[in-house]
Amino acid sequence: MKTKNIILAGILALAGLSSCNDFTEINEDPNLVGEGKVKPEWFMNASIIGAQMNPEIAERVFILTWDRASRFNRGSGFTLGTDNNDYMTLYLSNDYAVGWLNNATKAVQLGQKKVEEGEAEQYPYYKNVIQMARIWRAYLNSEVADGFGPIPAISAFSGTPAPYDGVEEIYTFILSELKDAESALDPSIDMSAMANEDAFYAGNVNEWKKYANSLRMRLAMRISGVDPGLARSEFEDAASKPFISEQADIASVQEKDGWGDLTGVMSRPWNGQAMSVTFKNLVVGLGGLEFPLPDSLKSHLKNPYEYMGLYLNQHFPLTTNDPCAGFYFDGIPQFVDPRAPKLFSVVGFDDGVVYPGYIGAASEVQPVGLLNPNNTTEVMVTVNPKYTWTTWVAGEWDTKGGLVSSLTGKNYNYPSIAKQYRMNTNKRVFFGPWESYFLLAEAAVKGWNVPGTAKSNYEQGITASFEYHGLQNEVADYLASKDYNRIGTSVNFDHTTEAQSYTVNYVDPYTKTNKTMTYQYPKNTIYRGGAYNNDVLTKIITQKYIAQVPWLPEEAWSDHRRLGLPFFENQAVEKDYNPLNQVPLTVATSKESRWDFYPKRYRYPANIQTNNLEGYQQALKLLGGPDLTTTLLWWNGR
């Protein structure tokens, strides 16, 4: 792909940043390049490529913020509500989010100017570029507003300081933008000039229409809890038109090796991106299909319906509502959602899935000793992480953390994200067909007028996800399964019987004895009072969550913020958290499920308050609460 080296100083008066209107093309004297030589598609494409996120911003926002918020990988930090001002300052800067919005807006403004001046007679495709840029800008506005809350969005591009807009106003604006821009796209115009200037669809107007309609369904569903009338009308209208429905429609950007805007968002070798407990609990047992392993490793398979693992209650925290609290699964679960082994590797096994950076380390995986709480100079019990596929809660372990650091302190002792997502050869997905179908399934459950039934859309969503992973042959058996995962959810859409507690075996490693216990499924009380783990909406969002891994963490976080689904276990709380910069978890409340135990947004960068106090105060007034990560946004307010 040929890319233009466009330099655009910001015109968005956000974060108190200065601006000008200079832009240059590579290999030409910057002082001689004028607006007449610049094409609107260059700005649009620069915005799309930039938002793919280079390693600097990807690790800070995609991995350490979105992935933590959505529980796509294991870790604390933002999972506990602790955001990082440096990360947010960087993200909300001209180099990144503000710059992406500026470029998208410049594409709109420059395109409109050229049309008004008659240049579109020579380059008629400019008319479509304007609409594509409006669609893309709508997405960017949702990305930023869904993170911070109120931002300057509607009138922020006039070149003068703009007022902040509330999230409600932003959503009304972007839904209208999407509808209008989609209808204005003209498929009859020759778009061949865009073949190398559109990282998404190479100028394919019909694909842009599908993206606009699917994006409008996503954002309409987002507000269904606070403005059901607008949500329904927008959703039904968008769903009546073509949407992203198959693999060829996926909105995605091709990654490239190196260090630049197209470098993969999950490519950093020092970040293990370990499997989370949330993901593990959702996929273990789900679908009832056997974990794929060569015969040489099948002896390590253990039936998760019959066996819990080693009960390390003296070393692992129990102050969490994780139904597997205290347990270490010393093997590979025999039954698992077949997508899971495609996403996370087996510890110590070079199966072609594990990231090459961990092959050497994985080959050195050894038994590790856990220290005696009463005498930290001696080993109390030894565990062997090799050929396991498990993880354990993050959070505040207090003194227990030091007892198990030889196990928990090594990235290669966890299943880590698969190599195909780390080698800069994939495409970063911004919207997949599975999401369209799961949105339609949820809409059908609400009784909205949409194509298909809740069941048919649910099953098409699963099928699309399986196709993405090359698992088409597994779909039929999976869809028929009535086996429960660790949360008490099954796959079969018509199977809504709630899971019941049962007796299961485990090992006490301290006494080296086999014991039994009663396995209790968790009560997700923030969803329908905790009475349902296997109703149809839980199924839909569970499947949507798994399908979104690893590309769409912000969407999974947004679903949890509005629905409380899927079940997120509390992080370990061996000592009370600090409510000033963390969620208000305490030892006493560690077993409860509460809305305020999960971050809802990130705080504004400190430089906004310093440079634009009036704007900052306006933002907080529109937010309706203090500048904390636990303050609700408009669409997830309750």
N, C-alpha and C positions, 0 to 999 in steps of 0.2 A: 504494500500500500504506500503510495506517495503521500507524504504529509507536508503541509506548509508550516514553516516556522513563524507563526503569527504571535506577535507580542501585543497584548491589549492591556493597557492600564485600566484599573477599575473605574466604573461610573456608578457603582452601587455604593451608596453612603451607609455602609455597614461596618461596624467595628472601628469607626473613626479613621478610616484609611483615606489617604489623598488619592486624587485621580487626575487623569489627563486623557487625551484622545489620540494618542500616538500609536501607530502600528506599522510593522515592517515585514517585508518578505525577505527570506534568506537570499544571499548573494546579490543584493541590491543595496545601494546607499540608503540607509534609513531616512535621511533627510530629503530624499528625492521621491519617496514613495507616497502617493496620495490615495485618497479614498477611492478614486475612480479605478485604480488598478487592483483593488481588493474585491474578492467575491464573497457573498454571504455564506456560501457553503463551507468556506474555510473556517469561519468562526463556529459554525454548528459542529463541524467534525472535530475541531480542536476541543470543544466543550465535551463531546461524547468521549473522546479518547482520554482527556484529562480526568473525567469522572470515573474512568475505569480504575483509577488510583495507582499511582506509582508506589514503590515499597515504603517510602517515607510516611505517606499518609495512610496507606493500606494497613500497615501494622498497627498504627495508632488508633484508627477509627474502625476499619473493617474487622480486624482481629481482636484488639484489646477493648473495644467498646461494643460494637454490634454483636460479635460472636459471644462475648461474655454476657451481654444482656439477654440474648436469645438462648443461651446454654448450648450453642453449637460446639463449643469446646470447653474444657475444664479450666477453671481459674477463678480468682477472686476479683479484686479491683472493682470494675464497674458492676459486676454481678452483685456486689454489696452496696452499690450506690456511690462508690468512691470514683468520681470522675477526675480527670487530669486537666488542669487549666492550660498547660502547654499544648496538649493535644487539641483541645477545643479552639485555642487561639490559632493554631496552625490550620486546622480544618476550615474555620470561618475566616479565611484570609483571601487576598487576591490571588495567591498561588493555587488555591484549591476551590472550595465551594463558591466563594464570591466570584472568583475568576470564571468558574464554569457557568454560573448564572449570567455574568457579564457577556461572555462569548455567545451564549444562546440568545440573549437579548440583542446583541449587536447584529447577529444573523437576521433576526426579525426586522430590526430597524433599518439596516442597510438594504435588505431585500425590498422592504416597502418603499424606501427612497428611490431605488433603481426602477421599480415598477412605475412609481409616480413620474419619473423622469423619462419614461418610455423605453428604458433599456431592456425591458422584458419582451419587447418585440423581437429583439435579437436573441435574447436568452429567456425564452418562455418558462424554462424550468425553475427560474427564480420564484415564480408564484408558488410552486410546491415546496421549495426550500423554506419559505416563510412559515408555512404550516407545519412542516417537520420540526422546525426550531421551536415553534410554540408548543408542540406536543412534548418535546424534550424538556423545555423549560418548565412545563407543568410538573413533570417528574421531579426535576431538581428542586423545585419549590416544596414539593411534598417531602423529599428526603431531608431537607434542612428544617422545615417547620415541624416534622414529626420527631425531630431530635430536640430542638430547642424550645419550640412553641412559637409565639409571635415573632415575626421578622418583617422587615420592609420587603414587600413582594409585589403588590399591585401597582404602585406608582413609584417604584424604587429605581427606575431607569431613565429618569429625565435629566440626569446630570447634576441635580441639586439634592441636598439632604432630604430624605423621604421619611414619612412617618411609619411607625411600625403598624402592621396589620395583625388583627387577631386571627387565631387559627380557623375560626368559623368563616371569617371573611376570605381567608386564603383558600379554603376548600371550595367555597362558592365560586370564587374566581377561577380556580384551575379546572373544576368540573365544566364550567362554561367554556373555558379555553379549549379543552379537549373536544368537546362536542362541536364547537364551531370550526376548529382547525381540521378535524376529521372530515367534516362535510365539505370543506373548501378544497381538500386535496383532489386533484384532477388526474386520473389515471391515463387520460388520452395524451398527455404531454410527454414528449420524448425526454427521458431522464438519463440517457446514456452518459451525459457529461458528469454524472454523479457516481459513476462506477467506482472511482477511487477516492471519493470525497464523502462517503457515508459509511462509517465503521459498523453501523448496525445492518443496513439492508441494501447498500450499494445503490440507493436511489429508487428502490422498488416501492412505488406508491401504495400498492395494495397491501404490502406488509406493514407499512407505516399506519395505514388505516386500522389494521388488526391490532397493532400495538396500542393505538389511541383508544380503541374500544375496550381492550382488556385492561388497560391502565385505568380507564374510567370505572370499570366494574370494581377494580381493587379499591379505588378511593371512595367510591360510593358505599361499598360495604363497610369501609372504615368508619363512616359516620352514621351507620344504621342504628346505633344505640342512642344517639342524641338528636338526630333529625331523620326519623324513619321515612317521612313523606318524601323529602328530597332524595334520600338514598334510594328508595324504591323507584322513583320515576327516572332517575339518572341511570340506575342499573338496568332496568328493563329496556330502556331505549338503547343502551350500549349493547346489551345481550341480543337484541334483535338484528344486529349487524354482524358482519364477519369479525371474528376475534382470533387470537392466537390459539390454535387448536391442534397443531401437529408439530413434529420436530423441526420441520423446515421453517416454521414461523418464529422460532425462538429469537427473542431480542438479545443479542450477545455481541461481545467485542473480542476479537482474536488477540490472544496474548502473544508476546514476543520475548525472547531471551534478552538478558542485559539488565540495565537499571534505567528505566524510563517510564513514561506514562502507560505503556502497554505491557510492562512486566507484570507477571501474575500476582494477584492480591494475596495468595497464600504461599509465596515462593521462598520466604525467609528461612534459611536452614537452621537458625538458632532457636526458632519458635516451634516447639513440638506440636502445638495445636492438638492436645490430647483429647480423647473422647470424654464427654461429660457424663455425669450420672443421669441427667435428664434423658439424654439420647439412649444410654444403655438401658434404662428402665423401660423406655418405650419400645425398643426393638427386641429385647431378649424374650423369646417365646412367641413373639407375634408372627402369625402365619403358619407356625408349626413345621417349617421346613428346616432341614438339617444344614448346619454350618458346613460349607464346602471346604474339605481338607483332603490332602493325599492320604492314602492308607497308612503311611508311616506316622501320621500324627493323630489318627482317629482315636488312639488310646487316651488322648487328652480331652476328649469330649465328655462332658458331664451333663446329665439331664437337669435343666434348670427348674423343672416342675417337681423334681424329687430332692434336689440338693441345693443348699444355700452357700456352702463354702466354709471357710475358716472363720470362727467368731472371735475376732480380735478386739474384744470390748475394752481391754486394758490399753490398747494402742490406737484404735480408731475411735473418733468421736461418736457419741450416741445422741448428742444434742442437736437433732435434726429430725424432720418428719420423712426423711428418705425411708421407704419400707425395707430397705436392705442395710440400714444403719449398722455399722460395726462389722459387717461381713466383707471378707475378701474371697472372691470366687477363684479358687486355685485350679483353674482349668479353662476350657473353652466351652461356652454354652452350646449344647448339642442342637438346640433349635433357636433360630434367629431370623429376623426379617432379612431376606437375601440381599437387600441393598446395603445392609450394614457392613458386611465384609468387603464390599466394593469401596467403602468410604474410610474404614479404619482398619489398620493392619494388626495382625496377631503379633504379640510381643515375642521377639527373639526368632522370628521366622521370616526368611527372605522369600516371600511368596510371590514376588513380582508386584505386589501392592504397596509394600513398605517403601517409604521414601529412601533413595540411595544414601542420603546423608546419615541415615540411621542403620544401614546394613552393617557397617563395621561395629558400631556400638551394640547393635542387637545381637551380633554374634558373640559378644562378650557378656551378655546377660548372665548373671550368676545368682545363686541363692544369697539372700541378704538377711542379716541379723537385726531383730528389733530389740531395743534395749530394755532392761529391767527398770520399771518406774521407781523402784526402791533402791536401785543401785545401778546408775547409768554407766558404770564401767564394765558391765557384763551383759552379754546377750541373753535374752529371756526365751525367745522363740525365733525360728528361722523359717522364712518363706522363699519360695522359688518363683520369680515372675515369668520365667521362660515358658513359652507356649501357654500363655494365658490371654484372655480377652476380657478385661474388666477395668473398672476405675472406681474412684471413691470420692466422696464429697470434698469440695474445697471449703474455704472459709477460715474461721478463727479456731485453730487447733490448740492454742495456748501451749502448755508443756508437752502435750502428746506429739506435737510436730517434731520436736527434737528427738523423740524416741524412735521415729520411723523415717528419718531423713535419708537413710541409705536406700530406702525403697521409693519414697515419694519425691526425693530430690533429683531423680534421674529421668529425663524425658523419655528414654527408651524403655522404661518400665511400664509405660502406658501404651495402649493402642493409639497411634498417631494418624493424622489425616493422610490419605493415600497419595502416592507419588504423582498420579495423573493430574492432581490439582496443584502440584508444586513445581512442575517442570517447565512452565511458561509455554506450553504447547496446546493448552485448552482454550476454550472461549468462556469468558466471564459472562454468566447468564444474568440478565436483568429482568426477564419475564419468560417463563416457560409455559407450555400448554397445560401441564398438570394444575397450575394455579388457576387458570381460567375455569377448568372443570370443577375444582373444589369450591371456587366462588359460586359457580352455578348451583352446585349441590347445596351450599348453605342458603342461597337465595330460595331454592325450591323448598327447603325446610321451613323457611319463613312464610311460604305461601305466595311468593312473588311469581309473576308470569314470565317464565324463562323457558328456553328450549330444554327438552328432556326432563327427567324426574330426578329427585334427589339421589336415588340409587344409581341410575344410569350415569349421571355425571360423576358421582363418587367413584364408580368402577372405571370410568374413562380416565379420571385423574390418576388413579393407581396405575392403570395400564400405560399412560403416557410417561409416568415416572419410571416404570419398569423398562419401557422402551429406551429411555435415555441411558439407563445402565446396562442395556443389552441383555435383559432378563425376560424377554417375551415368553419364553417357554415355561416360566414359573408362575405366570399370572393366574391361570385358571385354578390351580390348587390353592394358591394364596387367597384368592377371593372367596373361596369356599370355607376357609379355616374358621373354626370357632374357638381356637386356643387363645388364651389370654396372655398379655404381656405382664410385666411386673406391676403395672398400674391397674390392671383389671379390664383392659380394653381388648376386644377381638377384632378381626378383619371383616368377617361376613356381615354385610349391611343389615340383614334381617335378624341377626342374632343379637338381641339387646338384653339378654338375661345378665343380671349383675353377677359378677364373680363373688364367690364365697370363700372365706378363710379356709385354710387346709393345713394339714400336718406335713412338715417337710424335715428332712434330715440335715444335719450339719456336723462339723467337727469342732470340738473344743481343743485348740492346739496347746493350751497350757497344761491340760491333763491328759492329752492324747486319747480322748474318748469320743465315741460317736453319740450324738444326742438328737433329740427331736424338738421341734418348736411349732407353734401355730403361726403361719404366715398371714399377716393382716394387710389387706390392700389399703392404700392411703385414702384419706378423705380430703378431697379437694374442695374445701368449704367455700372458696371464693367463686365456685361454679355450682349453682343450684343447691347451695347448702351442703355440698359434699355427699349427696345421696346417689349421684350417678357417675360412674366411670365408664359406662358402656352404652350410653345413648347415642343416637345417630350423629349429633353435633360433635360429641367427643371423638367419635370415629373419624369424622370428616377432618377435623383440625389436627388430630394425631397423624393422619395420612398426609395432610398438607405440610405439616412440620417436617416429617421425614423426607418428603419429596423436595423441600426447599434446601435441605442440607446438601452441599455446603455454601451455595451461592447467594442465598437470600436471607441472611440473618435479620436484617432490619424488619422484613415482613413478618418473620416468625415472632419477633419481639412485639411488633404492633398487634398481632393476633392475641398474644398473651395479655397485652395491656388492655385490650377491649373486652376479652372474653374470660380470661383466667384459664385458658386452655393452650396447650396441653398442661398436665400437672408439672409444676416446677417445685422440686424439693427445696427446703430451706438450706442455705449454706450452714456449715457447722458453726456453732456458737458456744465454744467452751468458756468464753467470757463475753459479757455484754458488749455490743457494738456501740460506737460513738454516734449518737443520732444527729450530730452537727454535720457530719460528712459521710455517714453511712445509713443504711436502712435501720429502723429501730428494732432490730432483733435482740432478744435477751435470752439468757439461759431459761428463764421461767416460761417464755413464750415459744421456745424453739420447736415444739411439737405442733404448734398451731399453723394454720394457713391463713394469711392475711394479705390484703391488697398492698399494704404499705411495706411489705417485706421485699418488694421488687422495685427497681428504679423505673421511673416513668419518663424521664427526659434527662438531658444534660444541662448543666448550668451555663449561662452566658460567659464568654471569656471576660476576664477582669478588665481588659483594656476598653471594653464597651462602657463600663461604668466610669472609668477614668476619663475617657475621651468624649463621651456623649451621655452625661448623666441624665439629661432630660429624656433622651430616647430610651435609656435603660429603665427609668421610672415608668415611662409609658408602656414599655414591654411588660413590666411586672403587673401593671394595672390590667392590661389585656389578658395576661396569664391567669390572673385571679388568685395568686398565691405567692409565697416566697420563692426566691431563686434557689430552689433545692431540687435534687434529683428525684425526690419523692412527690413533688407537686404534680397533680394531674393535668394533662392537656385537655382541651375542650372535648375532643371526641372520645376520650376514655374517662370522662368525669362521671361520677356516680353519686 
